[in-house]
Amino acid sequence: MADLGTPRRRLRSRVTLVPLSLLAAGQGFLGALSPAMKQRIDASVSDRRFFDPQLATAANVFLNLVIYPVACVVAAIALRHVSLFTAVPHHWIALGLTIAVGEAAWRLRESFFGAAPLSEVPLRGALYGPLLWPLGRFVIAALGARGVASSVGFDGFYAGRDHYDEKLERERRYGSVYRLEERDDAYILHVEFPRVLPPSSLADNLGLPREMPDYDYELALRDGTFEVHGRVTDPRVRKLTAVAPAFPSEFTTRVALRQPVQGFRHRYRDKMLEVILPKATAA
């Protein structure tokens, strides 16, 4: 990872530099978008010099100190509470500032009230964030979407009063929970392995601990696809695969790579497989 360096987009010409510079200058507006949209833009830009979700959110908070008072004054003029050519009462400006400060405290409440670092809190959007959604989609379309990630639609499954099987854990047992980050010089793949055993009366009878034993795994590159094959090796746990729901003894995850790579390096720790695949075109 240290050899790869920081993820930065290659600026091949001034034509590329101009729109990215405009993007950097407009971060304050994009900071009003939802956390998911800001993360997608961050992955698409792949260069914190031009877009940083934390900087964009902070810039938007300060920008709203101007936008909301102006919006309140415009609303007062539209409702004929204030004439366009008369002095604006201070209470309309104070109302806008109050809304801006209150919204900022709510958006960053973990940091505002709990003193948590900005890097560890959700970077929530502003009230008017949904109106800027087309702009965020335009930025992603113009720069190109990068990477893929899996997700789950709901929390999990209930089987009786005591047994609850988390949906995310089920997807891990099928090898479906992964995230592929694309840089200019490499792909970085994160695959989550199962962490806990599925609920089963057989597991209780066998006296098995709740934690899932480590899987054995094999990695391979085939025809532009990276394959991760995981396999349950503990003989007692393999007995559960025949009776527990949604618990295969093996899984194979195939991740398509748009560009050729020159091998890979990997490590496995804390039920997380991390793989670096340097691109063949990288210097």
Secondary structure, 3 states (H helix, E strand, C coil): CCCCCCCCCCCCCHHHHHHHHHHHHCHHHHCCCCHHHHHHHHHHHCCCCCCCHHHHHHHHHHHHHHHHHHHHHHHHHHCCCCCCCCCCCHHHHHHHHHHHHHHHHHHCHHHHHHCCCHHHCCCCCCCCHHHHHHHHHHHHHHHCCCCEECCCCCCEEEECCCEEEEHHHHHHHCCCCEEEEECCCEEEEEEECCCECCCCHHHHHHCCCCECCCCEEEEEEECCEEEEEEECCCHHHHHHCCCCCCCCCEEEEEEECCCCECCCEEEEECCEEEEEEEECCCC
